[in-house]
């Protein structure tokens, strides 16, 4: 069944505040993504495919760029800046080749998008010698376009793929589809918008049969549905809902973040980021802290972030200074317990793999907690004591001190998956 268009792209679509916040996070993450992936001096070419499944018309009536234009603008900026830096350092130029697949079920959106994107493509062709962009348009419901997109990507041998699935609601992209996309390669990432307001509407209905039917695509456990029985505060509800979303998508990717867009007008969306590499989740957490109070998390700020207990540590984590201070305090206690679950030592690389799906913390706060803990020491690969967290390497090791201050005989509670 065709989806009714929610934006009037022919006459100029309005940019709501929650969408403005999502787009800012997307832009800043993509900018960091390009610089991380193109950081090797020996690298002379980077190939990337971007699939925007609900691309829209490209530009809002306020003049703000939509996601397709954001991708192009950041590609242009990164190509200029990276190659200027490489020239100064005596390195060869870096060629970026990008395939941009833009899909939207609304024909008016596609028409507007083609008109809005044309000036940027012309500038790239004329002025951007080290940037090559190929654009493919699709006009389908995303689920109807998935097989074609997968086949196209496989046929063109793209290993680095970024999906932006900014759906209208909460059910236009199946959970099994995300799993398929994440298995295309080891370098796939997905941004996925999930409507809280739609979820609230279904959860508030006193119709258990209808509720199960509406949320069947999430494959929720019976215990998840029962969790919403009885009265609860807004914070309690958000904590439970975040946990359900996290659990529903747990098997889609090794790392995913179920954080909410912190909208002053009310909670409306989760912007979920899926990745297969802890480094991607680390960068995403850092971007959220660069945009303090724009996203929110209900629960702990240390490890086991979704162990939500409103009587103990249920709090609104806004990625701000207060949240970061709380995170360091909790991590200082949590990290030694995780190390102890492995014995008395763990490599920093293994530690990062273990924790980055468990915490909303900034990378600097994780490192600060490693050094602040009275129970831990950080050793270099040669066994020397590491004294500065700015120099921590993945080949270093975290080791428990001989006499830890916490009681060691506890039941481990940390789970990596």
DRENTOR-675625 format. One line per 3 residues: their letters; for each residue x, y, z of N, C-alpha, C. Coordinates in steps of 0.1 Angstrom, whole numbers, plus 5000, padded with zeros to 4 digits. Atoms other than C-alpha are relative to their C-alpha. Layout:
<pts>
A = X Y Z X Y Z X Y Z ~ ...
</pts>
This chain:
<pts>
XXX = 5008 4988 5000 5000 5000 5000 5009 5012 5000 ~ 4991 4988 5001 5014 5034 4991 4999 5008 5013 ~ 4999 4992 4989 5025 5056 5019 4996 5015 4997
XXX = 5003 4986 5002 5009 5091 5021 5012 5009 5003 ~ 4989 4991 4998 5035 5118 5016 4997 5009 5012 ~ 5001 4992 4988 5041 5136 5049 5006 5014 4998
XXX = 4994 4987 5003 5060 5166 5034 4996 5004 4986 ~ 5004 4994 5013 5049 5189 5007 5012 5006 4993 ~ 4987 4996 5006 5081 5190 4987 4998 5010 4988
XXX = 5002 4991 5012 5065 5208 4957 4999 5014 5004 ~ 5002 4986 4995 5057 5239 4978 5010 5004 5011 ~ 4990 4997 4989 5086 5237 5003 4996 4993 5013
XXX = 5003 5007 4988 5086 5213 5032 5005 5007 5012 ~ 4996 4994 4987 5088 5226 5068 5010 4991 5007 ~ 4990 5007 4993 5119 5216 5088 4996 5001 5015
XXX = 5003 5000 4986 5107 5206 5123 5013 5000 5009 ~ 4989 4999 4991 5130 5211 5153 5007 4986 5002 ~ 4994 5013 4997 5135 5173 5159 5008 4996 4987
XXX = 4993 5004 5012 5145 5169 5122 5013 5008 4999 ~ 4988 4992 5000 5169 5198 5125 5011 4994 5009 ~ 4990 5006 4991 5186 5181 5154 5006 4987 4995
XXX = 4995 5012 5007 5188 5148 5136 5010 5003 4990 ~ 4991 4997 5011 5204 5164 5106 5013 5005 5005 ~ 4987 4995 4995 5230 5182 5127 5009 4988 5005
XXX = 4992 5012 4996 5241 5149 5143 5005 4992 4988 ~ 4996 5007 5012 5241 5132 5109 5012 5007 4993 ~ 4989 4993 5006 5263 5159 5094 5013 4999 5007
XXX = 4988 5000 4992 5288 5160 5122 5006 4986 5000 ~ 4995 5014 5000 5291 5122 5123 5006 4997 4986 ~ 4994 5003 5014 5296 5120 5085 5013 5007 4998
XXX = 4987 4993 5002 5323 5146 5086 5011 4993 5007 ~ 4989 5007 4992 5342 5127 5113 5002 4986 4993 ~ 4999 5013 5007 5335 5094 5094 5010 5001 4989
XXX = 4991 4998 5012 5352 5107 5063 5015 5002 5004 ~ 4986 4997 4996 5383 5120 5082 5006 4988 5007 ~ 4994 5013 4994 5387 5087 5102 5003 4990 4989
XXX = 4998 5010 5010 5383 5066 5071 5010 5004 4990 ~ 4990 4995 5010 5407 5087 5050 5012 5006 5007 ~ 4989 4995 4992 5434 5092 5076 5014 4995 4996
XXX = 4986 5006 5003 5462 5070 5062 5007 5007 4990 ~ 4992 4993 5010 5489 5089 5044 5002 4992 4987 ~ 4997 5009 5011 5495 5059 5022 4988 4998 4991
XXX = 5012 5002 5008 5459 5058 5010 4998 5010 4989 ~ 5002 4991 5011 5452 5072 4976 4986 5000 4994 ~ 5014 5001 5005 5416 5062 4970 4991 4995 5011
XXX = 5010 5005 4991 5385 5058 4991 4987 4999 4993 ~ 5013 5003 5007 5353 5042 4977 4989 4998 5011 ~ 5011 5000 4990 5320 5047 4995 4987 5001 4993
XXX = 5014 5000 5005 5283 5040 4988 4991 5006 5011 ~ 5010 4995 4991 5256 5060 5005 4986 4997 4995 ~ 5013 5003 5004 5220 5049 5004 4990 5008 5009
XXX = 5010 4992 4993 5193 5074 5015 4987 4995 4997 ~ 5012 5008 5003 5162 5053 5018 4987 5009 4999 ~ 5011 4991 5000 5138 5082 5025 5005 5014 4998
XXX = 4991 4989 5003 5157 5110 5008 4993 5013 5001 ~ 5007 4987 5000 5130 5137 5006 5004 5009 4988 ~ 4998 4990 5011 5133 5168 4984 5014 5007 5000
XXX = 4987 4994 5000 5168 5178 4994 5002 5013 5007 ~ 4999 4987 4993 5161 5213 5008 4986 5004 5005 ~ 5012 4996 4993 5135 5226 5032 4997 5015 4996
XXX = 5004 4986 5003 5115 5259 5028 5008 5010 5007 ~ 4991 4990 4993 5139 5275 5053 5013 5001 4993 ~ 4987 4999 5007 5168 5269 5029 5009 4989 5006
XXX = 4991 5010 4994 5183 5242 5052 5001 4987 4991 ~ 4998 5012 5008 5198 5212 5035 4995 4987 5006 ~ 5004 5013 4995 5183 5178 5038 5012 4990 4999
XXX = 4989 5010 4999 5203 5146 5041 5008 4998 4987 ~ 4992 5002 5012 5213 5141 5004 5010 5011 4998 ~ 4991 4989 5002 5227 5176 5002 5011 5001 5011
XXX = 4990 5001 4990 5244 5172 5035 5012 4991 4997 ~ 4989 5009 5005 5263 5142 5022 5009 5006 4990 ~ 4992 4994 5011 5274 5160 4991 5009 5012 5005
XXX = 4993 4988 4995 5284 5192 5010 5012 4995 5008 ~ 4989 5005 4992 5305 5172 5035 5011 4992 4992 ~ 4990 5007 5009 5321 5151 5007 5009 5011 4994
XXX = 4992 4990 5006 5332 5183 4990 5009 5007 5009 ~ 4992 4994 4990 5345 5199 5021 5012 4991 5004 ~ 4990 5009 4996 5364 5168 5032 5010 4998 4989
XXX = 4991 5002 5011 5379 5163 4997 5010 5012 5000 ~ 4992 4988 5000 5392 5199 4998 5010 5001 5011 ~ 4992 4999 4988 5405 5199 5033 5010 4989 5001
XXX = 4990 5012 4999 5421 5164 5032 5011 5002 4990 ~ 4989 4999 5010 5439 5171 5000 5009 5012 5002 ~ 4992 4989 4997 5451 5205 5011 5010 4996 5011
XXX = 4991 5005 4990 5465 5188 5042 5011 4991 4995 ~ 4991 5010 5006 5481 5160 5022 5011 5008 4992 ~ 4991 4992 5008 5497 5186 4999 5011 5006 5009
XXX = 4991 4994 4991 5512 5204 5028 5010 4990 5006 ~ 4992 5010 4994 5526 5172 5042 5008 4991 4990 ~ 4993 5007 5011 5540 5160 5008 4995 4987 4997
XXX = 5006 5013 5003 5516 5131 5004 4992 5001 4987 ~ 5007 5000 5012 5499 5121 4972 4985 5004 5002 ~ 5014 4997 4998 5463 5133 4966 4991 4988 5003
XXX = 5010 5011 4997 5433 5112 4978 4988 5002 4991 ~ 5012 5000 5008 5406 5104 4953 4988 4993 5008 ~ 5012 5005 4994 5371 5099 4968 4990 4997 4989
XXX = 5011 5004 5010 5346 5079 4947 4988 4996 5008 ~ 5012 5003 4992 5311 5079 4960 4988 4997 4991 ~ 5013 5003 5006 5279 5062 4948 4989 5004 5009
XXX = 5011 4994 4992 5248 5080 4961 4987 4995 4994 ~ 5013 5006 5005 5216 5060 4958 4989 5007 5009 ~ 5010 4992 4994 5186 5083 4966 4986 4994 4997
XXX = 5013 5006 5002 5152 5067 4971 4989 5008 5008 ~ 5012 4994 4993 5118 5082 4980 4988 4995 4992 ~ 5012 5005 5007 5083 5068 4973 4992 5012 4994
XXX = 5007 4988 5005 5070 5104 4967 5006 5005 4987 ~ 4994 4995 5012 5075 5114 4931 5003 5015 5000 ~ 4997 4986 4998 5073 5151 4941 5013 5002 5007
XXX = 4987 4999 4993 5102 5145 4965 5012 4998 4990 ~ 4989 5003 5009 5123 5130 4937 5002 5011 4990 ~ 4999 4988 5009 5115 5159 4913 5007 5011 5007
XXX = 4993 4988 4993 5125 5185 4939 5014 4996 5003 ~ 4986 5004 4997 5156 5165 4949 5009 5001 4988 ~ 4992 4998 5012 5169 5164 4913 5003 5014 4997
XXX = 4997 4986 5002 5165 5201 4910 5010 5006 5011 ~ 4992 4995 4989 5181 5208 4944 5015 4995 5000 ~ 4987 5006 5000 5210 5185 4939 5009 5004 4988
XXX = 4993 4997 5012 5219 5196 4904 5012 5010 5001 ~ 4989 4990 4998 5240 5227 4914 5012 4994 5006 ~ 4988 5006 4993 5262 5207 4937 5007 4990 4991
XXX = 4993 5009 5009 5268 5180 4912 5008 5007 4989 ~ 4993 4992 5010 5277 5206 4886 5013 5006 5006 ~ 4988 4994 4993 5302 5222 4911 5010 4989 5002
XXX = 4991 5011 4998 5317 5188 4918 5007 4996 4987 ~ 4994 5004 5013 5322 5180 4881 5010 5011 4995 ~ 4991 4989 5005 5338 5214 4875 5012 5003 5009
XXX = 4990 4995 4991 5358 5221 4906 5007 4990 5009 ~ 4995 5010 4991 5364 5189 4925 5007 4989 4993 ~ 4992 5010 5008 5391 5170 4907 5002 4987 5007
XXX = 4997 5012 4992 5397 5145 4935 4987 4994 5005 ~ 5013 5005 4995 5359 5138 4941 4992 4996 4988 ~ 5008 5005 5010 5338 5116 4919 4987 4995 5006
XXX = 5013 5004 4995 5300 5112 4926 4991 4995 4989 ~ 5010 5005 5009 5276 5090 4908 4987 4999 5007 ~ 5013 5000 4993 5239 5094 4917 4990 4991 4992
XXX = 5011 5009 5005 5212 5068 4912 4987 5003 5008 ~ 5012 4997 4994 5176 5076 4918 4990 4988 5000 ~ 5011 5010 5000 5148 5052 4929 4988 5006 5006
XXX = 5013 4995 4995 5111 5059 4935 4991 4988 5004 ~ 5007 5011 4995 5098 5031 4956 4999 5000 5015 ~ 4999 5002 4986 5088 5021 4991 5013 4993 5003
XXX = 4987 5005 4998 5121 5013 5007 5001 4985 5000 ~ 4999 5014 5000 5113 4977 5014 4999 4993 4986 ~ 5001 5005 5013 5104 4972 4978 5013 5003 4992
XXX = 4987 4997 5008 5138 4987 4967 5012 4993 5006 ~ 4988 5005 4993 5160 4968 4991 5008 4989 4992 ~ 4993 5010 5008 5168 4938 4969 5007 5006 4989
XXX = 4993 4993 5011 5176 4960 4940 5012 5007 5004 ~ 4989 4992 4995 5198 4982 4961 5012 4990 5004 ~ 4990 5010 4996 5216 4951 4976 5008 4995 4987
XXX = 4994 5005 5012 5222 4937 4941 5009 5010 4993 ~ 4992 4990 5006 5235 4970 4928 5013 5002 5007 ~ 4988 4998 4991 5259 4974 4957 5010 4989 4998
XXX = 4992 5011 5002 5272 4939 4953 5007 5000 4986 ~ 4995 5000 5013 5276 4942 4916 5011 5011 4997 ~ 4990 4989 5002 5297 4974 4920 5011 4999 5011
XXX = 4989 5003 4991 5319 4959 4948 5003 5011 5010 ~ 4998 4990 4989 5313 4985 4975 5001 4994 5013 ~ 4998 5005 4986 5327 4976 5009 4995 5009 5010
XXX = 5004 4989 4990 5321 5009 5027 4986 5005 4996 ~ 5014 4996 5003 5283 5015 5028 4994 5007 5012 ~ 5007 4993 4990 5263 5040 5048 4986 5002 4996
XXX = 5015 4998 5002 5225 5038 5050 4994 5010 5009 ~ 5008 4991 4992 5203 5066 5061 4986 4997 4998 ~ 5014 5005 5001 5168 5053 5069 4992 5008 5009
XXX = 5008 4991 4992 5149 5083 5082 4985 4998 4996 ~ 5014 5004 5004 5115 5066 5079 4990 5009 5007 ~ 5011 4992 4994 5082 5083 5086 4992 4990 5009
XXX = 5007 5009 4990 5070 5064 5117 5010 4990 5006 ~ 4992 5010 4993 5083 5031 5131 4999 4987 4993 ~ 5002 5013 5005 5074 5003 5108 5002 4999 4985
XXX = 4998 5001 5014 5085 5011 5072 5013 4993 4996 ~ 4988 5007 5002 5118 4993 5076 5000 4988 5010 ~ 5001 5012 4992 5117 4957 5089 5013 4997 5007
XXX = 4988 5004 4992 5141 4945 5116 5009 4990 4992 ~ 4993 5010 5008 5151 4916 5093 5008 5007 4989 ~ 4993 4992 5011 5160 4942 5066 5013 5006 5005
XXX = 4988 4994 4994 5184 4959 5089 5011 4990 5002 ~ 4990 5011 4998 5201 4926 5097 5006 4996 4986 ~ 4994 5003 5014 5205 4919 5059 5010 5011 4996
XXX = 4991 4989 5004 5220 4953 5053 5013 5000 5008 ~ 4988 5000 4992 5244 4950 5082 5010 4989 4996 ~ 4991 5012 5004 5257 4917 5067 5005 5002 4986
XXX = 4994 4997 5013 5266 4933 5033 5015 5000 5000 ~ 4986 5000 4999 5301 4938 5045 5004 5003 5015 ~ 4996 4996 4986 5321 4945 5077 5001 5015 5002
XXX = 4999 4986 4999 5321 4982 5069 4987 5007 4997 ~ 5013 4994 5002 5284 4989 5068 4995 5007 5013 ~ 5006 4993 4988 5267 5015 5091 4986 5004 4996
XXX = 5014 4997 5003 5230 5023 5093 4996 5011 5011 ~ 5008 4991 4992 5212 5054 5107 4986 4997 4998 ~ 5014 5005 5001 5177 5044 5115 4991 5009 5010
XXX = 5009 4992 4992 5149 5067 5128 4988 4992 5004 ~ 5011 5008 4994 5123 5052 5150 4991 5009 5008 ~ 5009 4990 4994 5092 5071 5160 4995 4995 5014
XXX = 5005 5002 4987 5086 5072 5197 4985 5002 5002 ~ 5014 4996 4999 5052 5089 5193 4991 4989 4995 ~ 5008 5011 5006 5039 5061 5171 5000 4988 5010
XXX = 4999 5011 4991 5052 5035 5196 4991 5003 5013 ~ 5008 4996 4988 5035 5054 5225 4985 4997 4997 ~ 5014 5001 5004 5002 5054 5206 4996 4985 5001
XXX = 5003 5014 5000 5003 5016 5202 5001 4994 5015 ~ 4999 5006 4987 5015 5009 5237 4989 5005 5010 ~ 5010 4995 4991 4988 5030 5253 4986 4994 4997
XXX = 5013 5007 5003 4960 5010 5236 4998 4988 5009 ~ 5003 5012 4991 4943 4985 5259 4995 4989 4991 ~ 5004 5010 5010 4943 4960 5231 5012 4991 4998
XXX = 4988 5008 5000 4969 4933 5237 5002 4993 4986 ~ 4999 5006 5013 4961 4915 5204 5004 5009 4989 ~ 4996 4989 5009 4963 4947 5184 5014 5004 5002
XXX = 4986 4995 4997 4995 4957 5202 5010 4990 4994 ~ 4991 5010 5006 5012 4924 5192 5000 5000 4985 ~ 5001 5000 5015 5000 4927 5156 5008 5012 4995
XXX = 4993 4988 5005 5013 4963 5153 5015 5000 5002 ~ 4986 5001 4997 5047 4955 5168 5006 4987 4997 ~ 4995 5013 5003 5051 4921 5154 5014 5000 4993
XXX = 4987 5000 5008 5080 4932 5131 5012 5002 5009 ~ 4990 4999 4990 5100 4939 5163 5004 4987 5006 ~ 4998 5013 4994 5096 4903 5174 5003 5001 5015
XXX = 4998 4997 4986 5092 4915 5210 4997 4987 5009 ~ 5003 5010 4990 5093 4890 5239 4988 5003 5008 ~ 5012 4998 4992 5062 4885 5260 5004 5009 5012
XXX = 4996 4992 4988 5081 4899 5290 5002 5015 4996 ~ 4998 4986 5004 5089 4931 5270 4986 5007 5000 ~ 5013 4994 5001 5052 4937 5264 4993 5001 5014
XXX = 5006 4999 4987 5042 4930 5300 5007 5011 5008 ~ 4993 4990 4992 5068 4955 5312 4992 5014 5000 ~ 5007 4987 5000 5044 4983 5302 4986 4999 5007
XXX = 5013 5002 4992 5015 4970 5324 5001 5008 5013 ~ 5000 4993 4988 5006 4992 5353 5004 5015 4998 ~ 4997 4986 5001 5011 5029 5360 5015 5002 5001
XXX = 4986 4997 4999 5046 5045 5355 5002 5015 4996 ~ 4997 4986 5004 5061 5080 5352 5006 5000 4986 ~ 4995 4998 5014 5073 5094 5319 5015 4995 5000
XXX = 4987 5004 5000 5109 5087 5329 5001 4984 5001 ~ 5000 5015 4999 5101 5051 5339 4996 4994 4986 ~ 5005 5004 5013 5082 5047 5306 5012 5001 4989
XXX = 4989 4998 5010 5112 5061 5285 5011 4990 5003 ~ 4990 5010 4997 5136 5038 5303 4997 4987 4996 ~ 5005 5013 5005 5115 5008 5296 5000 4999 4985
XXX = 5001 5000 5015 5109 5018 5260 5014 4999 4994 ~ 4987 5000 5005 5146 5024 5254 5006 4986 5001 ~ 4995 5013 4998 5154 4990 5268 4994 4990 4990
XXX = 5007 5009 5010 5128 4973 5245 5006 5002 4986 ~ 4994 4997 5013 5142 4991 5214 5014 4994 4999 ~ 4987 5005 4999 5177 4981 5224 5000 4985 4998
XXX = 5001 5015 5001 5167 4944 5229 4995 4996 4986 ~ 5005 5004 5013 5147 4943 5197 5010 5000 4989 ~ 4990 4998 5010 5176 4954 5176 5014 4994 5004
XXX = 4988 5005 4995 5203 4936 5196 5008 4991 4990 ~ 4993 5009 5010 5210 4910 5169 5002 5005 4986 ~ 4998 4994 5014 5211 4934 5140 5014 5004 4998
XXX = 4986 4996 5001 5246 4946 5147 5007 4999 5013 ~ 4993 5001 4987 5274 4942 5173 4999 5013 5008 ~ 5001 4988 4992 5270 4979 5182 4988 5008 4995
XXX = 5011 4991 5004 5239 5001 5182 4996 5008 5012 ~ 5002 4990 4990 5228 5031 5201 4985 5004 5000 ~ 5014 4998 5000 5191 5035 5212 4996 5014 5006
XXX = 5002 4988 4993 5192 5072 5221 4990 5009 4994 ~ 5012 4992 5005 5163 5097 5218 5005 5014 4996 ~ 4998 4986 5003 5162 5130 5201 4993 5008 5011
XXX = 5005 4993 4989 5158 5154 5230 4993 5013 4995 ~ 5007 4989 5006 5131 5176 5216 4992 5008 5011 ~ 5008 4992 4990 5117 5205 5238 4985 4998 4999
XXX = 5015 5002 5001 5082 5198 5224 4996 4986 5004 ~ 5004 5013 4996 5083 5162 5236 5009 4990 4993 ~ 4992 5011 5006 5100 5129 5229 4993 4994 4988
XXX = 5007 5004 5013 5093 5119 5193 5008 4989 4993 ~ 4992 5009 5008 5122 5099 5178 5012 4995 5007 ~ 4987 5005 4998 5151 5076 5184 5008 5001 4987
XXX = 4991 5001 5011 5180 5080 5161 5010 4989 5003 ~ 4992 5012 4997 5196 5046 5162 5011 4998 4990 ~ 4988 5002 5009 5231 5040 5148 5005 4986 5002
XXX = 4995 5014 5001 5241 5005 5138 5014 5000 4994 ~ 4987 5002 5006 5277 4995 5132 5006 4986 5004 ~ 4993 5012 4997 5300 4965 5132 5013 5002 5007
XXX = 4987 4996 4995 5330 4983 5146 4999 5009 5013 ~ 5001 4992 4988 5335 4997 5181 5004 5014 4998 ~ 4995 4987 5003 5354 5026 5167 4988 5009 4995
XXX = 5011 4992 5005 5322 5038 5149 4991 5004 5011 ~ 5008 4996 4988 5302 5037 5181 5007 5010 5009 ~ 4992 4990 4992 5330 5055 5199 4999 5014 4994
XXX = 5001 4987 5007 5329 5083 5173 4986 5006 5002 ~ 5014 4996 4998 5291 5084 5175 4997 5006 5014 ~ 5002 4995 4986 5291 5088 5213 5007 5013 5001
XXX = 4993 4987 4999 5316 5116 5209 4992 5011 4993 ~ 5008 4990 5007 5294 5134 5184 4988 5004 5008 ~ 5011 4997 4991 5265 5132 5208 5004 5009 5011
XXX = 4995 4991 4989 5286 5148 5235 5004 5014 4994 ~ 4998 4987 5007 5296 5176 5210 4987 5007 4999 ~ 5014 4994 5001 5258 5182 5208 4992 4998 5012
XXX = 5006 5002 4987 5250 5181 5245 4986 5005 5000 ~ 5014 4998 4998 5213 5180 5253 4991 4998 4988 ~ 5007 5003 5012 5203 5172 5217 4994 4986 5000
XXX = 5006 5013 4999 5199 5135 5224 5000 4997 5015 ~ 5002 5003 4986 5190 5118 5256 5000 4985 5002 ~ 5000 5014 4997 5194 5084 5273 4994 4999 5014
XXX = 5005 5002 4987 5174 5071 5303 5006 4988 5006 ~ 4994 5011 4994 5194 5049 5326 5014 5004 5005 ~ 4987 4998 4994 5230 5045 5338 5009 5007 4990
XXX = 4990 4994 5009 5259 5066 5324 5013 4992 4999 ~ 4988 5009 5001 5285 5039 5331 4998 4989 4991 ~ 5003 5012 5008 5284 5004 5318 4986 4994 5004
XXX = 5014 5005 4999 5252 4983 5316 4990 5012 5000 ~ 5007 4987 5001 5236 5016 5305 4985 4998 5001 ~ 5015 5002 5000 5201 5000 5302 4995 4992 5012
XXX = 5005 5005 4987 5200 4986 5337 4993 5011 5008 ~ 5007 4989 4995 5174 5011 5345 4992 4997 5013 ~ 5007 5002 4988 5163 5013 5381 4997 5014 5006
XXX = 5003 4986 4996 5145 5046 5389 5002 5003 5015 ~ 4997 4998 4986 5150 5040 5426 5014 5002 5003 ~ 4985 4999 4997 5188 5040 5423 5006 5009 4990
XXX = 4992 4992 5009 5202 5054 5391 4992 5004 4987 ~ 5008 4996 5011 5173 5062 5368 5001 5015 4998 ~ 4998 4985 5002 5183 5096 5354 5000 5003 4985
XXX = 4999 4995 5014 5181 5116 5322 5014 5004 4997 ~ 4987 4998 5004 5215 5115 5306 5000 5008 4987 ~ 5001 4991 5011 5219 5145 5282 5013 5003 4993
XXX = 4987 4999 5006 5255 5140 5272 5007 5014 5003 ~ 4994 4987 4996 5264 5173 5290 5010 4998 5011 ~ 4989 5000 4990 5290 5182 5316 4996 4992 5013
XXX = 5004 5008 4988 5269 5168 5345 4999 4986 4997 ~ 5001 5014 5004 5263 5136 5326 5014 4994 4999 ~ 4986 5005 5002 5300 5133 5318 5006 4997 5014
XXX = 4995 5002 4986 5309 5137 5355 4995 4988 5006 ~ 5006 5012 4995 5284 5111 5364 5006 4987 4994 ~ 4994 5012 5007 5298 5087 5338 5013 4996 5005
XXX = 4987 5003 4995 5333 5090 5350 4999 4993 5014 ~ 5001 5006 4987 5322 5083 5386 4995 4985 4999 ~ 5005 5013 5001 5302 5052 5375 5011 4991 4993
XXX = 4990 5008 5008 5329 5040 5350 5012 4996 5009 ~ 4989 5003 4991 5356 5042 5377 4997 4988 5009 ~ 5004 5012 4993 5337 5016 5396 4997 4988 4991
XXX = 5005 5011 5009 5323 4996 5367 5012 4993 4993 ~ 4990 5005 5008 5355 4991 5347 5008 4989 5007 ~ 4992 5011 4993 5375 4971 5374 4991 4987 5001
XXX = 5008 5012 4999 5345 4948 5377 5000 4992 4987 ~ 5000 5007 5013 5345 4941 5340 5013 4993 4998 ~ 4986 5006 5001 5383 4935 5340 5000 4987 5009
XXX = 5000 5012 4991 5378 4911 5370 4993 4988 4994 ~ 5007 5011 5006 5353 4891 5350 5008 4992 4990 ~ 4991 5006 5009 5381 4883 5326 5012 4993 5007
XXX = 4989 5004 4993 5406 4875 5353 5006 5011 5007 ~ 4995 4988 4993 5430 4902 5363 5006 5010 4989 ~ 4995 4991 5010 5439 4918 5329 4993 4998 4987
XXX = 5007 5000 5013 5425 4926 5295 5007 5010 4991 ~ 4994 4990 5009 5439 4943 5264 4990 5011 4998 ~ 5008 4988 5002 5426 4978 5258 4991 4998 4988
XXX = 5008 5002 5012 5414 4967 5223 4988 4991 5004 ~ 5010 5009 4996 5394 4938 5238 4990 5007 5010 ~ 5008 4992 4991 5381 4962 5265 4990 5009 4992
XXX = 5008 4992 5008 5368 4986 5239 4989 4992 4993 ~ 5010 5008 5007 5351 4958 5220 4989 4996 5010 ~ 5010 5005 4990 5334 4947 5253 4991 5011 5005
XXX = 5008 4990 4993 5321 4981 5265 4992 5009 4991 ~ 5006 4989 5007 5311 5003 5236 4985 4998 4996 ~ 5014 5002 5001 5277 4987 5233 4993 5001 5013
XXX = 5005 5000 4987 5272 4991 5270 4999 5014 5006 ~ 4999 4987 4993 5278 5028 5276 4997 5012 4990 ~ 5002 4988 5008 5268 5063 5263 5012 5009 5002
XXX = 4990 4991 4996 5301 5077 5276 5009 5005 4989 ~ 4990 4995 5009 5326 5099 5257 5013 4992 5001 ~ 4987 5008 4999 5359 5082 5248 5010 5006 5010
XXX = 4991 4994 4990 5378 5107 5269 4996 4996 5014 ~ 5004 5003 4987 5357 5099 5299 5003 4985 5004 ~ 4997 5014 4998 5362 5061 5294 5015 4999 5004
XXX = 4986 5001 4997 5400 5067 5294 5003 5007 5014 ~ 4998 4994 4987 5398 5091 5324 4997 4991 5011 ~ 5004 5009 4990 5380 5065 5344 5010 4988 5002
XXX = 4990 5010 4999 5406 5039 5335 5012 5004 5009 ~ 4988 4995 4993 5433 5061 5350 4996 5005 5014 ~ 5004 4995 4987 5412 5075 5379 4997 4988 5010
XXX = 5003 5011 4992 5403 5040 5392 5011 4996 5009 ~ 4989 5005 4991 5423 5031 5424 5003 4985 4998 ~ 4998 5014 5001 5419 4995 5413 5007 4995 4987
XXX = 4994 5003 5013 5435 4997 5378 5013 5006 4998 ~ 4989 4994 5006 5467 5003 5361 5000 4997 4985 ~ 4999 5002 5014 5474 5007 5324 5014 4998 4996
XXX = 4987 5004 5003 5504 4990 5310 5002 5000 4985 ~ 4997 5000 5015 5521 4994 5276 5003 4986 4996 ~ 4998 5013 5006 5528 4965 5253 5013 4994 5006
XXX = 4987 5005 4994 5563 4962 5270 4999 4999 5015 ~ 5002 5001 4986 5548 4962 5305 5003 5012 5008 ~ 4997 4987 4993 5557 4998 5314 4986 5006 5004
XXX = 5012 4993 4995 5532 5019 5334 4997 5012 4990 ~ 5004 4989 5008 5512 5042 5311 4995 5011 5009 ~ 5003 4989 4990 5509 5076 5328 4990 5011 4994
XXX = 5009 4991 5006 5488 5096 5303 4989 4994 4991 ~ 5011 5007 5008 5454 5086 5289 5000 5005 4986 ~ 4999 4995 5013 5461 5107 5258 5008 4991 4991
XXX = 4991 5008 5008 5487 5081 5247 4996 4985 5001 ~ 5005 5014 4999 5466 5049 5254 4999 4994 4986 ~ 5001 5007 5012 5469 5024 5226 4992 4987 5002
XXX = 5008 5012 4999 5447 4994 5218 5008 4988 5004 ~ 4991 5011 4996 5478 4972 5224 5004 5000 5014 ~ 4998 4999 4985 5480 4984 5260 4991 4990 5007
XXX = 5008 5010 4992 5466 4963 5288 4995 5007 5013 ~ 5005 4996 4988 5443 4971 5317 5002 4989 5010 ~ 4998 5011 4990 5453 4952 5349 4996 5005 5013
XXX = 5004 4997 4987 5439 4950 5383 5012 5001 5009 ~ 4989 4999 4990 5462 4961 5411 4999 4989 5010 ~ 4999 5012 4992 5473 4936 5436 4989 4999 5011
XXX = 5010 5000 4989 5448 4946 5463 4989 5010 4996 ~ 5010 4992 5004 5417 4960 5447 4991 5005 5011 ~ 5008 4994 4989 5394 4982 5469 4986 4994 5000
XXX = 5013 5005 5000 5362 4966 5457 5000 4985 5004 ~ 5001 5014 4996 5350 4932 5470 5000 4991 4987 ~ 4998 5006 5013 5362 4908 5443 4990 4988 4997
XXX = 5009 5011 5002 5338 4879 5449 4986 5004 4998 ~ 5014 4996 5003 5307 4893 5432 4996 4992 4988 ~ 5006 5006 5012 5284 4879 5406 5002 5009 4988
XXX = 4999 4991 5011 5294 4894 5372 4987 5003 4994 ~ 5012 4995 5006 5267 4915 5356 5001 5005 4986 ~ 4999 4993 5012 5282 4928 5325 4999 4990 4988
XXX = 5002 5009 5012 5272 4913 5291 5004 5009 4988 ~ 4996 4993 5012 5288 4923 5258 4989 4999 4989 ~ 5010 5002 5010 5259 4910 5237 4987 4996 5007
</pts>
